[in-house]
Amino acid sequence: MGTCEVLRIGHRPERDKRITTHVALTARAFGACKIFLSKPDSRIIDTVGKVTEKFGGDFIIETTTNPKAIVKNWVGTTIHLTMFGLPIDDNLEDIKKCKGPLLFVVGAEKVPPWVFEHSDFNIAIGSQPHSEVSALAIALSKINDVSYSQNFEGQLQVVPSGERRKMKNRSEVDY
Ligand code: SAM
């Protein structure tokens, strides 16, 4: 299995700023290396860029005006996450065998038919409607055992604590 990337389609800047930010942060935290946004939104690029700058990693955000071309021309495997798809657990082994980068496609409102047609897999995380954030998190963690457990080697790092908020920076100062 190759690297994981995410395509967020249907972003409505006036309505979806917060949830698309969470899709991008989830993609980063759960091991994807890149997200494509189907509409430009500098607020999301700024917010996620600042998180990456502080907490580390090489996560990339790119805007596209042609999400269909990204899916059609993808060299690797495309996985559309949709409540109407096939159960992820029945398809995990096949997905894990795929060569090349995986592209996970998540929608916002109703997804156009071409996404179903051009994706290699249409995959459901259960057959109930929930969210692009939860669907992406579960898919990435099922496909990659270390998805959210990676070390990002960031300037800021959380020090796990059962009692309080604790972070350290490279100069070892506690926050
Ligand atoms: N009825 C819509 C649909 O076409 O799936 C639900 C839209 S939902 C608000 C936004 C996105 O969340 C969907 O495009 C899909 O990517 C993801 N999603 C929601 N529920 C899902 C599920 N059960 N399995 C996989 N993805 C899901």
Residues whose N, C-alpha, C, O or C-beta is under 5 A from the ligand:
A	BS01	SAM	L81 T82 M83 V105 V106 G107 A108 E109 K110 V111 I123 A124 I125 G126 S127 Q128 P129 H130 S131 E132 A135
